[in-house]
Every structure is written in structure tokens, then in C-alpha cells.
Amino acid sequence: MSDENLFKVILLGEIMVGKTNLINILTGGKFNENETATSASTSAMKDLLVKGDKYTIQIWDTIGQEKLRNLTKLFYNNSKVVIFVYDITRKETFEEIKNYWVKDVEEKLGKNIIKGIVANKIDLFLNEQVTQEEGEEYAESIDALFITTSAKTEGPAKFEDFLIKLYEKYLSGNKEKNNNKSVILRKKKNAHNNKKRECC
């Protein structure tokens, strides 16, 4: 599959926020209670049904360790959607999304990149350090879609539905861009014809 036909999604966030388990559950695997920090970026493929049409996405699991962030940046290229994941029981993972990850992505890919924010590990709500309202408010401030979930206790349906909504937002944005291009082309064509009439 060529890069042009590939719908690339990248998951970003600090170590041990649950990125790997989210992908495992999404692609038919099992939750791993003893999951270790990702040491190398890997990808998985997933078919999605969007408005009756089937699309294949490539979803990337990335390294969250601070000392290896430069390696993670190599996987930004050609990403259509970026999803930021934080652990609701560790406020620093949320702060790093705000203070580092989002800024870095927007600097590399532009502020119009389609963004999603996942508040993970809601099964541990008794130890919550970041409220749902905080997550929703920040997501709205950067024009990102938002969900709360748990890779441990919730199945793949919720995360899959989230991916579909992000894909629809991407497709809608592309349609708008193409319509704007058509308007510009028509304007240029009309301007060119007007000049011909003036000179004849």
C-alpha cells in the first residue's frame, strides 16, 4: 500500500499510559496487566467501516520515554491523525500533553492536523488526578475530539468508534479543502476569460 493510500494514525504520550494496550485491544489482542514501556515504535493494521465504506488504517504505537523522543518524531511524517493518550491517575502525563506533545506536533505538522485526546485508565477512577472536565476543556481549546476509556475494562468498540469519528473529521476537512480549491480554480478561469473579452 502506498503512502498516499495509507491512513496513518499515531499515538503519543508518556510511558505507561496504556498506548500499547489500547492498540492490542483494538486489534483483537488481550489486555496485558504486566505491559512494559515500549522500547521500539511498532504499527498495526485495522479495517474500519466509515459511512458504509471500508478503510484500512495503520496505527502506530510510539516510545514515550523522554530520552528517546527524537526517535518518536521520526514517525510524525505522513500522519493523518494524532491521538494523545494520558493516564487519569498521573497528572504529569496530562501536563506533558499540554506542555510538550501537542506543541511539538503542531510545530511539525501544523495546527490543523486532526487531533484526538484519550483519557485512559478510568477503571482506576478512585485515584483520579485529572477530571473528565479538565480533559474535555483542554481538548476543546485545541479543537480535538475527546474520550475517556479503559483498555483493561472496556472492549474495542469505544476506541474504534472514536477512530471512525476522527476519520470522518479528516475526510470532511479534505472535502472542504477540495471545494475551496475548486472555487479558486473557477475564479482564476473566469478572470482569464474576462481578460480575453476585454481585449477583443
Backbone as CSV, one residue per row, in Angstrom:
resi,resn,N_x,N_y,N_z,CA_x,CA_y,CA_z,C_x,C_y,C_z
1,MET,0.842,-1.196,0.000,0.000,0.000,0.000,0.877,1.245,0.000
2,SER,0.594,2.181,-0.889,1.404,3.390,-0.992,1.078,4.349,0.141
3,ASP,2.018,5.297,0.387,1.798,6.289,1.442,0.551,7.118,1.176
4,GLU,0.240,7.338,-0.118,-0.920,8.163,-0.463,-2.228,7.492,-0.058
5,ASN,-2.260,6.150,-0.117,-3.488,5.425,0.193,-3.560,4.986,1.654
6,LEU,-2.504,5.228,2.406,-2.422,4.764,3.780,-2.956,5.820,4.735
7,PHE,-3.899,5.417,5.579,-4.415,6.328,6.597,-3.630,6.068,7.874
8,LYS,-2.696,6.947,8.146,-1.764,6.734,9.253,-2.211,7.492,10.498
9,VAL,-2.318,6.755,11.599,-2.679,7.319,12.902,-1.531,7.044,13.861
10,ILE,-1.145,8.040,14.633,-0.043,7.869,15.572,-0.511,8.189,16.989
11,LEU,-0.151,7.307,17.932,-0.477,7.514,19.347,0.742,8.083,20.058
12,LEU,0.532,9.174,20.798,1.618,9.829,21.513,1.258,10.001,22.982
13,GLY,2.283,10.046,23.815,2.069,10.245,25.240,3.215,9.660,26.036
14,GLU,3.176,9.873,27.336,4.248,9.416,28.208,4.260,7.893,28.341
15,ILE,5.324,7.381,28.952,5.435,5.936,29.132,4.354,5.443,30.100
16,MET,3.881,4.230,29.839,2.943,3.524,30.710,1.576,4.203,30.837
17,VAL,1.161,4.936,29.819,-0.198,5.499,29.847,-1.209,4.539,29.228
18,GLY,-0.704,3.466,28.581,-1.602,2.452,28.038,-1.757,2.443,26.533
19,LYS,-0.844,3.094,25.822,-0.953,3.161,24.355,-0.921,1.754,23.737
20,THR,0.021,0.935,24.198,0.176,-0.407,23.636,-1.061,-1.260,23.883
21,ASN,-1.602,-1.200,25.090,-2.790,-1.998,25.393,-4.015,-1.530,24.612
22,LEU,-4.136,-0.225,24.374,-5.248,0.282,23.565,-5.201,-0.318,22.159
23,ILE,-4.011,-0.375,21.583,-3.861,-0.947,20.242,-4.100,-2.454,20.273
24,ASN,-3.592,-3.114,21.310,-3.792,-4.564,21.432,-5.275,-4.914,21.457
25,ILE,-6.034,-4.200,22.280,-7.470,-4.474,22.390,-8.183,-4.148,21.079
26,LEU,-7.798,-3.041,20.459,-8.411,-2.627,19.198,-8.246,-3.676,18.114
27,THR,-7.091,-4.325,18.083,-6.771,-5.268,17.003,-6.989,-6.727,17.393
28,GLY,-7.797,-6.941,18.439,-8.181,-8.311,18.778,-7.315,-9.011,19.808
29,GLY,-6.353,-8.297,20.371,-5.493,-8.896,21.378,-6.096,-8.797,22.774
30,LYS,-5.316,-9.221,23.765,-5.774,-9.188,25.150,-5.022,-8.124,25.944
31,PHE,-5.662,-7.636,26.980,-5.027,-6.681,27.874,-3.890,-7.355,28.622
32,ASN,-2.747,-6.694,28.673,-1.579,-7.226,29.366,-1.343,-6.423,30.640
33,GLU,-1.653,-7.023,31.772,-1.501,-6.359,33.068,-0.059,-5.989,33.351
34,ASN,0.867,-6.762,32.774,2.301,-6.557,33.030,3.009,-5.884,31.858
35,GLU,2.257,-5.097,31.095,2.835,-4.401,29.941,4.008,-3.521,30.374
36,THR,5.110,-3.618,29.623,6.289,-2.803,29.924,6.342,-1.604,28.989
37,ALA,7.213,-0.646,29.297,7.354,0.549,28.468,7.801,0.156,27.063
38,THR,7.174,0.764,26.060,7.526,0.482,24.668,8.944,0.937,24.384
39,SER,9.751,0.039,23.823,11.156,0.352,23.541,11.405,0.593,22.063
40,ALA,10.408,0.270,21.219,10.544,0.497,19.775,9.165,0.754,19.190
41,SER,9.059,1.725,18.311,7.765,2.050,17.708,7.334,0.942,16.757
42,THR,6.077,0.525,16.879,5.537,-0.524,16.026,4.165,-0.098,15.522
43,SER,3.673,-0.777,14.501,2.363,-0.430,13.957,1.493,-1.659,13.793
44,ALA,0.190,-1.422,13.731,-0.785,-2.480,13.497,-1.803,-1.961,12.489
45,MET,-2.437,-2.878,11.771,-3.431,-2.507,10.777,-4.827,-2.825,11.297
46,LYS,-5.783,-1.964,10.942,-7.161,-2.162,11.370,-8.113,-1.660,10.296
47,ASP,-9.094,-2.499,9.929,-10.114,-2.081,8.978,-11.253,-1.386,9.720
48,LEU,-11.707,-0.264,9.180,-12.815,0.478,9.764,-13.917,0.665,8.730
49,LEU,-15.156,0.599,9.185,-16.296,0.852,8.314,-16.773,2.271,8.584
50,VAL,-16.595,3.150,7.603,-16.955,4.558,7.757,-18.015,4.919,6.720
51,LYS,-19.229,5.190,7.230,-20.352,5.544,6.347,-20.539,4.536,5.220
52,GLY,-20.428,3.255,5.570,-20.669,2.188,4.600,-19.469,1.779,3.778
53,ASP,-18.388,2.529,3.859,-17.182,2.193,3.101,-16.099,1.678,4.037
54,LYS,-15.331,0.694,3.563,-14.275,0.117,4.384,-12.941,0.811,4.122
55,TYR,-12.282,1.207,5.199,-10.975,1.848,5.120,-9.991,1.081,5.996
56,THR,-8.747,1.102,5.598,-7.698,0.466,6.393,-6.811,1.545,6.995
57,ILE,-6.620,1.461,8.296,-5.734,2.421,8.954,-4.490,1.693,9.454
58,GLN,-3.422,2.435,9.534,-2.183,1.940,10.144,-1.993,2.763,11.417
59,ILE,-2.058,2.117,12.565,-1.977,2.828,13.840,-0.646,2.520,14.518
60,TRP,0.071,3.575,14.866,1.427,3.448,15.394,1.472,3.615,16.908
61,ASP,2.168,2.704,17.541,2.473,2.774,18.968,3.884,3.344,19.086
62,THR,4.051,4.417,19.854,5.342,5.105,19.885,5.997,5.079,21.268
63,ILE,7.264,5.415,21.272,8.046,5.446,22.500,7.734,6.718,23.276
64,GLY,7.463,6.580,24.573,7.120,7.748,25.370,8.254,8.266,26.228
65,GLN,9.347,7.511,26.317,10.449,7.926,27.187,11.072,9.237,26.702
66,GLU,11.309,10.134,27.631,11.804,11.469,27.285,13.119,11.416,26.519
67,LYS,14.030,10.549,26.926,15.341,10.494,26.286,15.290,9.945,24.860
68,LEU,14.143,9.337,24.493,14.004,8.752,23.159,12.986,9.497,22.289
69,ARG,12.593,10.678,22.717,11.560,11.416,21.982,11.968,11.753,20.553
70,ASN,13.252,11.970,20.333,13.699,12.293,18.979,13.418,11.143,18.012
71,LEU,13.433,9.906,18.524,13.105,8.759,17.681,11.625,8.759,17.341
72,THR,10.791,9.112,18.309,9.349,9.160,18.082,9.000,10.178,16.998
73,LYS,9.713,11.298,16.978,9.431,12.358,15.997,9.587,11.878,14.556
74,LEU,10.416,10.847,14.356,10.619,10.309,13.019,9.332,9.734,12.437
75,PHE,8.373,9.402,13.306,7.140,8.765,12.855,6.005,9.765,12.635
76,TYR,6.280,11.055,12.815,5.267,12.078,12.574,4.883,12.165,11.096
77,ASN,5.866,11.996,10.231,5.643,12.212,8.800,4.476,11.389,8.262
78,ASN,3.657,12.036,7.437,2.514,11.418,6.754,1.380,11.008,7.690
79,SER,1.428,11.432,8.949,0.327,11.121,9.866,-0.903,11.942,9.488
80,LYS,-2.038,11.277,9.400,-3.298,11.958,9.093,-4.016,12.383,10.370
81,VAL,-3.806,11.600,11.436,-4.439,11.862,12.729,-3.422,11.594,13.834
82,VAL,-3.436,12.431,14.854,-2.574,12.225,16.018,-3.467,12.097,17.253
83,ILE,-3.249,11.033,18.018,-4.015,10.805,19.238,-3.075,10.876,20.441
84,PHE,-3.423,11.743,21.376,-2.623,11.917,22.590,-3.298,11.151,23.726
85,VAL,-2.517,10.329,24.416,-3.065,9.476,25.473,-2.446,9.865,26.816
86,TYR,-3.298,10.005,27.836,-2.775,10.228,29.181,-3.470,9.299,30.175
87,ASP,-2.837,9.132,31.317,-3.326,8.282,32.398,-3.992,9.188,33.436
88,ILE,-5.287,8.980,33.687,-6.011,9.886,34.583,-5.472,9.859,36.017
89,THR,-4.685,8.840,36.365,-4.147,8.743,37.734,-2.770,9.377,37.866
90,ARG,-2.252,9.907,36.759,-0.932,10.555,36.782,-1.034,11.902,36.078
91,LYS,-1.218,12.945,36.859,-1.445,14.284,36.305,-0.312,14.732,35.384
92,GLU,0.922,14.286,35.689,2.058,14.705,34.872,1.935,14.234,33.427
93,THR,1.230,13.121,33.203,1.070,12.636,31.827,0.137,13.540,31.036
94,PHE,-0.817,14.155,31.726,-1.721,15.134,31.108,-0.984,16.444,30.854
95,GLU,-0.188,16.867,31.827,0.568,18.111,31.692,1.571,18.035,30.550
96,GLU,2.165,16.869,30.351,3.135,16.717,29.264,2.474,16.808,27.892
97,ILE,1.229,16.358,27.796,0.486,16.527,26.540,0.329,18.007,26.241
98,LYS,-0.059,18.778,27.253,-0.280,20.218,27.072,1.026,20.975,26.833
99,ASN,2.040,20.625,27.595,3.288,21.411,27.578,4.319,20.954,26.560
100,TYR,4.165,19.722,26.066,5.165,19.234,25.109,4.553,18.620,23.853
101,TRP,3.802,17.520,24.005,3.410,16.731,22.841,2.595,17.508,21.812
102,VAL,1.565,18.212,22.255,0.718,18.939,21.303,1.507,20.049,20.609
103,LYS,2.294,20.783,21.369,3.099,21.867,20.790,4.084,21.325,19.765
104,ASP,4.707,20.202,20.081,5.694,19.617,19.174,5.047,19.146,17.876
105,VAL,3.886,18.502,18.003,3.177,18.013,16.817,2.714,19.172,15.942
106,GLU,2.125,20.202,16.565,1.637,21.336,15.777,2.779,22.085,15.109
107,GLU,3.936,22.083,15.729,5.112,22.722,15.123,5.571,21.948,13.891
108,LYS,5.481,20.609,13.971,5.952,19.762,12.864,4.895,19.557,11.783
109,LEU,3.620,19.399,12.185,2.573,19.018,11.243,1.527,20.112,11.009
110,GLY,1.618,21.206,11.775,0.659,22.291,11.613,-0.506,22.164,12.584
111,LYS,-1.123,23.291,12.901,-2.201,23.295,13.886,-3.483,22.659,13.375
112,ASN,-3.582,22.470,12.055,-4.813,21.900,11.507,-4.811,20.377,11.464
113,ILE,-3.735,19.747,11.944,-3.716,18.289,11.988,-4.882,17.801,12.845
114,ILE,-5.544,16.729,12.423,-6.673,16.180,13.181,-6.148,15.555,14.475
115,LYS,-6.735,15.974,15.596,-6.233,15.541,16.905,-7.323,14.868,17.738
116,GLY,-6.897,13.884,18.510,-7.779,13.241,19.470,-7.069,13.143,20.812
117,ILE,-7.833,13.178,21.893,-7.256,13.014,23.229,-7.993,11.893,23.945
118,VAL,-7.218,10.957,24.478,-7.778,9.810,25.192,-7.366,9.864,26.654
119,ALA,-8.367,9.930,27.533,-8.130,9.836,28.968,-8.270,8.364,29.343
120,ASN,-7.153,7.699,29.570,-7.150,6.254,29.773,-7.135,5.884,31.259
121,LYS,-7.473,4.612,31.515,-7.457,4.006,32.857,-8.559,4.533,33.769
122,ILE,-9.751,4.740,33.190,-10.857,5.228,34.012,-11.349,4.168,34.998
123,ASP,-10.874,2.926,34.848,-11.205,1.897,35.842,-10.558,2.224,37.194
124,LEU,-9.551,3.100,37.177,-8.861,3.499,38.406,-9.348,4.874,38.885
125,PHE,-10.644,5.143,38.694,-11.192,6.481,38.967,-11.009,6.925,40.420
126,LEU,-10.868,5.977,41.337,-10.677,6.355,42.743,-9.340,7.065,42.964
127,ASN,-8.410,6.859,42.030,-7.095,7.506,42.125,-6.960,8.650,41.114
128,GLU,-8.082,9.124,40.615,-8.088,10.153,39.572,-7.368,11.430,40.009
129,GLN,-6.491,11.910,39.126,-5.796,13.186,39.342,-6.172,14.220,38.288
130,VAL,-6.809,13.755,37.212,-7.265,14.658,36.142,-8.748,14.363,35.904
131,THR,-9.595,15.350,36.105,-11.023,15.131,35.930,-11.400,15.094,34.450
132,GLN,-12.556,14.506,34.173,-13.041,14.466,32.797,-13.261,15.882,32.272
133,GLU,-13.736,16.760,33.132,-13.994,18.154,32.726,-12.704,18.843,32.288
134,GLU,-11.608,18.575,33.003,-10.316,19.161,32.627,-9.894,18.685,31.245
135,GLY,-10.052,17.381,31.013,-9.679,16.817,29.723,-10.524,17.372,28.598
136,GLU,-11.834,17.449,28.826,-12.751,17.964,27.802,-12.454,19.423,27.488
137,GLU,-12.205,20.198,28.525,-11.940,21.624,28.328,-10.670,21.846,27.511
138,TYR,-9.631,21.081,27.818,-8.388,21.241,27.060,-8.566,20.777,25.616
139,ALA,-9.253,19.647,25.440,-9.481,19.141,24.085,-10.203,20.175,23.231
140,GLU,-11.217,20.809,23.811,-11.967,21.844,23.084,-11.074,23.017,22.712
141,SER,-10.122,23.348,23.592,-9.248,24.502,23.349,-8.297,24.286,22.183
142,ILE,-8.025,23.008,21.836,-7.112,22.732,20.713,-7.841,22.066,19.546
143,ASP,-9.187,22.126,19.573,-10.018,21.555,18.513,-9.754,20.057,18.340
144,ALA,-9.743,19.341,19.462,-9.517,17.892,19.443,-10.762,17.158,19.917
145,LEU,-10.972,15.956,19.406,-12.031,15.097,19.928,-11.521,14.431,21.200
146,PHE,-12.450,14.078,22.090,-12.052,13.576,23.411,-12.883,12.364,23.821
147,ILE,-12.224,11.378,24.440,-12.951,10.272,25.071,-12.243,9.852,26.353
148,THR,-13.022,9.253,27.240,-12.463,8.555,28.388,-12.645,7.067,28.124
149,THR,-11.682,6.258,28.550,-11.796,4.828,28.310,-10.893,4.058,29.257
150,SER,-10.944,2.758,29.148,-10.048,1.873,29.885,-9.705,0.696,28.987
151,ALA,-8.433,0.556,28.683,-8.002,-0.582,27.876,-8.252,-1.890,28.623
152,LYS,-8.326,-1.799,29.938,-8.485,-3.004,30.762,-9.926,-3.474,30.834
153,THR,-10.868,-2.580,31.032,-12.249,-2.992,31.312,-13.234,-2.747,30.176
154,GLU,-12.867,-1.933,29.196,-13.767,-1.676,28.069,-13.250,-2.376,26.824
155,GLY,-14.152,-2.839,26.021,-13.768,-3.527,24.789,-13.295,-2.542,23.733
156,PRO,-13.092,-3.047,22.513,-12.553,-2.197,21.446,-13.560,-1.237,20.821
157,ALA,-14.851,-1.458,21.051,-15.887,-0.702,20.329,-15.774,0.803,20.535
158,LYS,-15.540,1.229,21.763,-15.498,2.662,22.061,-14.326,3.345,21.369
159,PHE,-13.154,2.721,21.429,-11.970,3.296,20.791,-12.104,3.249,19.271
160,GLU,-12.696,2.179,18.777,-12.913,2.060,17.335,-13.865,3.150,16.841
161,ASP,-14.926,3.386,17.589,-15.883,4.444,17.239,-15.189,5.811,17.248
162,PHE,-14.286,6.000,18.190,-13.511,7.242,18.286,-12.662,7.437,17.031
163,LEU,-12.014,6.365,16.576,-11.200,6.424,15.365,-12.056,6.764,14.147
164,ILE,-13.251,6.198,14.091,-14.153,6.481,12.973,-14.528,7.964,12.952
165,LYS,-14.829,8.529,14.127,-15.180,9.951,14.204,-14.006,10.835,13.778
166,LEU,-12.798,10.440,14.160,-11.609,11.191,13.748,-11.420,11.095,12.240
167,TYR,-11.665,9.909,11.688,-11.541,9.700,10.245,-12.573,10.552,9.502
168,GLU,-13.799,10.571,10.022,-14.845,11.375,9.393,-14.476,12.852,9.415
169,LYS,-13.871,13.292,10.513,-13.442,14.689,10.613,-12.348,14.980,9.583
170,TYR,-11.448,14.017,9.408,-10.380,14.170,8.414,-10.968,14.240,7.005
171,LEU,-11.883,13.324,6.696,-12.491,13.302,5.364,-13.284,14.575,5.102
172,SER,-13.983,15.060,6.130,-14.759,16.292,5.998,-13.841,17.479,5.717
173,GLY,-12.705,17.522,6.405,-11.733,18.587,6.183,-11.155,18.552,4.789
174,ASN,-10.882,17.352,4.295,-10.340,17.208,2.943,-11.348,17.643,1.894
175,LYS,-12.628,17.293,2.134,-13.688,17.675,1.197,-13.799,19.185,1.120
176,GLU,-13.705,19.832,2.279,-13.785,21.295,2.332,-12.615,21.931,1.582
177,LYS,-11.414,21.352,1.767,-10.231,21.867,1.071,-10.402,21.752,-0.436
178,ASN,-10.899,20.590,-0.879,-11.081,20.377,-2.317,-12.122,21.327,-2.895
179,ASN,-13.195,21.589,-2.122,-14.220,22.529,-2.581,-13.642,23.940,-2.712
180,ASN,-12.800,24.313,-1.749,-12.170,25.635,-1.792,-11.238,25.753,-2.991
181,LYS,-10.523,24.663,-3.287,-9.629,24.656,-4.449,-10.424,24.833,-5.736
182,SER,-11.597,24.162,-5.791,-12.439,24.266,-6.986,-12.925,25.691,-7.184
183,VAL,-13.303,26.351,-6.087,-13.763,27.739,-6.161,-12.639,28.634,-6.670
184,ILE,-11.433,28.438,-6.164,-10.277,29.236,-6.590,-9.987,29.012,-8.066
185,LEU,-10.059,27.756,-8.502,-9.795,27.445,-9.908,-10.843,28.080,-10.811
186,ARG,-12.119,28.049,-10.371,-13.185,28.669,-11.172,-12.984,30.171,-11.266
187,LYS,-12.559,30.776,-10.136,-12.323,32.217,-10.131,-11.199,32.577,-11.097
188,LYS,-10.133,31.791,-11.070,-8.997,32.045,-11.957,-9.411,31.889,-13.417
189,LYS,-10.223,30.850,-13.676,-10.675,30.600,-15.042,-11.561,31.739,-15.531
190,ASN,-12.478,32.186,-14.671,-13.375,33.290,-15.039,-12.603,34.578,-15.261
191,ALA,-11.599,34.805,-14.422,-10.782,36.007,-14.562,-10.039,35.987,-15.890
192,HIS,-9.569,34.795,-16.268,-8.845,34.637,-17.521,-9.773,34.907,-18.709
193,ASN,-11.019,34.405,-18.640,-11.991,34.613,-19.724,-12.372,36.073,-19.841
194,ASN,-12.504,36.767,-18.698,-12.849,38.176,-18.694,-11.782,39.002,-19.391
195,LYS,-10.542,38.636,-19.166,-9.438,39.360,-19.804,-9.515,39.186,-21.308
196,LYS,-9.876,37.985,-21.752,-9.977,37.726,-23.196,-11.081,38.613,-23.799
197,ARG,-12.202,38.712,-23.091,-13.309,39.506,-23.625,-12.936,40.981,-23.688
198,GLU,-12.178,41.435,-22.698,-11.793,42.835,-22.663,-10.879,43.213,-23.835
199,CYS,-10.007,42.277,-24.187,-9.038,42.618,-25.215,-9.601,42.436,-26.608
200,CYS,-10.791,41.799,-26.739,-11.349,41.575,-28.084,-12.462,42.546,-28.354
